[in-house]
Amino acid sequence: SIFTTITTSITSITPIITMRVHAAPRARYSAAGGHFVARQKFLAPNARWPGSRPVVSAGAEGEQQRKDEGKVKEKNAVIILPGLGNNAEDYTPLKRTLVDEHDHAFVEVLDVRRVDWLRNATGLVDRNYWKGTLSPRPTVDWYLEKIDSAIDSVRAAALAAGGDAPSITLLAHSAGGWLGRLYLKDFAYPEKNVVRFVSLGSPHLPPPEGVIDQTRGILTYMEANVPGAHQKDVEYVTIAGTYATGVELFATSASLSDRIVGLGYKQVCGSAAVPGDGVVPLPSAHLHGAKNVTLDGVYHSPLGADADELAVVGGYADSDDWSDDETGPGSLAGWGGGAQRRHVRARRRWYGHPEIVPSWVEHL
């Protein structure tokens, strides 16, 4: 496949991961995006997410609040965009969670099979692939057309149910992120009514100069032609995890899995010693102008998730010190590898785990 930057092999061969959970959510200010960014943690089993129980005040205001709460707010229809190597079935549990637990009536998963990704091999015949200046189209047109079909399908379902054509949220996982952004640029005509774009662990930014773009130029193309929150009438939200911290390949006293994670991160952002979700490093996962949310202790993929295993905590500078105030998303400032490590029992919970979804579902 031409999209080796996603390093899907890491997902299946990394047995030891890095996990860090803060005692309470904190917030930091994003100068680039101009808003506060929530720092959140995942829920303990059977826990109620903070703020999920409405507060009802007394008197006339309380009565009005109760009336407002009785109204059913129409939620956006959601189109789930699978990541590289994934198929539609990988996201069935996430779809079920959104429908059953969070009252999203219309949720459609893009009809993608694993074999479909072989279509990307057509890019190999383009000389720009070998020059590292590949443009995504027409290589990925098959995926963009599937997004178009899914939106038409969910709109038809809503109309058949007697409702209005719904507003659409694109919920993109991994490589589905830049594919969704490309769709918004080239396909999302006004009548499609796509109003929100939410990415989960997506590589958005190209590597720095001097590092080979493993997408053979596609992420570089995206930054040049579809930078940041590109569509002014679409709200962008990027969700990123800090689950595993990589180390340099030849670092002493480091585990093989930490080195593999670091190698993957370095291919994407140019540095190994940064946190990320085990596949996509944090510095690459946020966009200028978007609402950027970082979740501590969240793993990248539904494949290989939920495994009980020995996890590593620490190994990098305090992530709360990181901000894009001076250097913006993509900066490596604030990250390091000097902290002491300790071991705990933990589980891999990916972005779509039922205990993680409440931390970001409000953005849909």
Secondary structure, 3 states (H helix, E strand, C coil): CCCHHHCHHHHHHCCCEECCCCCCCEEEEECCCCEEEEEEECCCCCCCCCCCCCCCCCHHHHHHHHHHHHCCCCCCEEEEECCCCCCHHHHHHHHHHHHHCCCCCCEEECCCCHHHHHHHHHHHHCHHHHHCCCCCCCCCHHHHHHHHHHHHHHHHHHHHCCCCCCCEEEEEECCHHHHHHHHHHHCCCHHHCEEEEEEECCCCCCCCCCCCCCCCCHHHHHHHHCCCCCCCCCEEEEEEEECEECCCCCCCCCCHHHHHHHHHHHHHHCCCCCEECCCCEHHHCCCCCCEEEEEECCECCCCCCCCEEEEEEECCCCHHHCCCCCCCCCCCCCCCCCCCEEEEEEECCECCCCCCHHHCHHHC
